[in-house]
Amino acid sequence: MRGICKLYQCECDLRESHIYPKFVIDHFKKTGSRFIRPFDMPNKRMQDGLKKYYLSERAEQEFGKREKWFAENIFRPYLSGEKKQFQYDENLYYFSLSFLWRVLINQLELPSIKALPYYQLLEEVELEWRNFLSAYQYPENPPKINLLFTDRVKSHDLGVPGVDYYFTRTLDSTIVSNDRNDFIVVYGKFLRFVFWVTIKTKSDVNNEFLLVNPIGGTFHIPQQLKDDGMGSFFMNRIKEIEALPKPSESQQNLIVKEILKNPEQFATSDAGQAIYNDHEHLNPSTHES
């Protein structure tokens, strides 16, 4: 397909690019269901993640180098439980921003986003990020990228289902804002890795344990989240997703049929453990002696 590369702004043959990296989708399917169901279309079974004709071959290769670095140095070691301390270099900053930039350009296409009063601000942010990713032009105020490593949710008092599943399994991306539009965030997560950049806020937030240093640093797990705005978002987002329509009866039968092909394998999978853990939190009395 011919078109304009979103990164280099040149006309070329476009590749169908993943918003969530392909290695993430592969792991998601390997450790749970073979299919992905979008929040807003629960009856649609997808064998691959969200893809758009955004990038040229050159841009794909540029992003691919950082995706390979992240998969080998952060993604697989963390999910395997091998490490709780991660030294990183500039590749992590580039990878994180490239993921959030893809989230942002995808969000900018949505009619609901175009109608927002701060749409122009998001366009300005997109241009700044694109200039960095394509030509390493640092903006006056470089984006402060937060990366939160999550794990099994051992306890919570939110009173809603799906908390463990959200933090350990869900693929999610959105623009976060409050009613006053003085808190704006570009947000994306996959599995146990949560990324965001705060575009606008009136709060004095110190996320020193989550910030990705552009030239390198070390992450120590577990981290401390000291961000009331994002804490409220997480709670509301889980409730919002849980309130969405569930798959139809016929689609639920297909899900059960898929699980029953190998119930023991599903029960011990990452998806199965998340579902079981969420059930435990909602029904603690069933396990009291």
Summary of the structure (lengths in Angstrom):
residues: 289
radius of gyration: 19.4
end to end distance: 62.8
largest distance: 67.5
contacts: 821
relative contact order: 0.14
helix: 44%
strand: 19%
